[in-house]
Amino acid sequence: MKKSLFLGAAVLCLFAAADVSAQAVQRREIGNQVLENVPEAPASVREGLAKYQNVRSAYFQDWAADGSMLITTRFGQTNQVHTVAAPGAARNQITFYDEPVAGVASLPAGKGLMLTKDTGGDEWFQLLVRRPDGKTTTITEAGTRNQSPAVSKDGSVLVWSRSAKGDADADILMLDPSAPDGRRTILEGTGAMSPIDVSADGKTVLLGRYLSINDSPRWLLDVAGGKLTPLGAGKTPIAYQGGKFTPDGKRVLILSDEGSDFARLVEIDLATGKKTNLSGELNWDVEDFALSSDGRILAYVVNEDGYSKLIVRDFVTRRALPQAQLPAGVLSNLTFSKDGSKLGFSLSTPTSSSDAWSWDVLEGKLQRWTNSELGGLDPASLVEPSLVRFKSFDGRSIPALVYRPKNAKGPTPVVIDIHGGPEGQSRPVYNSINQHIQQMVGEMGITVIVPNVRGSTGYGKTYLNLDNAEKREDSVKDIGALLDWIATQPDLDAKRAVVYGQSYGGYMSLAVMTHYSDRLAGGVERYGISNFTSFLKNTETYRRDLRRAEYGDERDPKMQKVFERISPLNNVKKITKPMLVMQGANDPRVPQSESDQVVAQLRQNGVETWYVLFKDEGHGFFKRVNSDRRREAETLFLQKVLGLKPAG
């Protein structure tokens, strides 16, 4: 057994008193990685992480023209496009970029594939057409951000949104993919506008604009004349999601929260404006849907307390068809095959990473097309979470997923893992984003609690709006209530708890540390907001008004006072326990400056602070070499602040 280089729990209290401000920062650079005050990981840590980091995932993207599946998966450093000819068949790689492919879709009429890709995580996405012969052409302009491609049934009309540096407005562009030089602007948009669908005849585009999570109007755009006609407008703002024309072009199917606390599947008649509720009254959100190309079969997905339920119906007769009995998990990217006989989708469970599946709607047959490797892990060792609810300061019930170590001896340390968003939801999945949960539980003996604090999606818009603007810190108080709950659990060690989060969860980690540092052993935050005013000033222009709609407008003197009161940077002196901060240098959402300034202030205050910066990443760490380093740093930090002995 190697001697531990880490301090035990008995001396954790010394961290707060240690004067590290006078010490030189220990800095290492490894390629594109910058590590400050992060010790080198011993072999035992790297070996323990390897089996978790080697877990592979496969994400269904679309059906190819020949009936095979298009998926993204990683065999090297990044996710690339592969084809899978049949259930269980080999994955055939067809793209080989250094940067990950963010999305792929099959173009109609055998015109090839549409690829979406950025550089270094900067989110200035470019669109590429890969022809059947393998030759690839970039159809967008460097220095612009291009998203939401939609195409007509015959493939002759391709539309997408384009925004430029310093411009908050997105224009709508069009071309025929077979003539990439014919690009033209068909609408000079206002705000975050994007195409949703194109009618079968290519004459009309369904457009959406995202104003906020509660307000996302829709229009019909006449391609020839450029005329915009509002669709489905109500007396109050409506949160529309998605949208699809029926094959005859006379109706649009769409998700809507109009008149309900939850999103429902609605049909809008384009001639009369009549709206018909297709999914009925549910106390959960409908989160996705698909319609077969002939308009005969409708499928939709309901989010029931974080778990996905798939419903399939005959759209003409409105009768239920045989239903798939899916493993308990989360389904995404629901898409019909070209002939309408199969539904393709990705499915992840708490104990299996994402894989590509299909449901044969005619034969009632469920098939798994990919079976991703668990990297040497024993599936029986992985932990299913339990769903708990605890009462917060105002009596509101807050849901949380609790992952407990198997065969734990005595009370375990705790990591509270808070999701990003803030308009997001932590769900019971095992993938590259949250594989750390199973590693913490199985390798380190930590109980991981994943709360969905107020402001999370999935529980209705009343719950969603409970943390808006001046109510921002009510969600922080939810974590205070969770700490109270932890203290009542005999199998949890309330004196060894760490708060952890990324993006908005990174803000939450900082904010929780300013409020409850005396009850925590430390905090981990990845690319979190440290000051709302500087964040709103420096986030990319195309995002600024969208974030103001959620957080509040810093130009409003009343809201500015709130920001001055609640921003973690203005309360950083209240943080007395060690922190690990991580950041991507190319992050367009939460700029590097947000992390730099809080790290500097923490160190000035004498708080031990580790800092990891990846020069070739943006909002999230998607390259394998960086993901590995991130987990090494997190593991070493948690071992230290929780007083855990290293494995080995």
Disulfide bonds with the S-S distance in Angstrom:
none
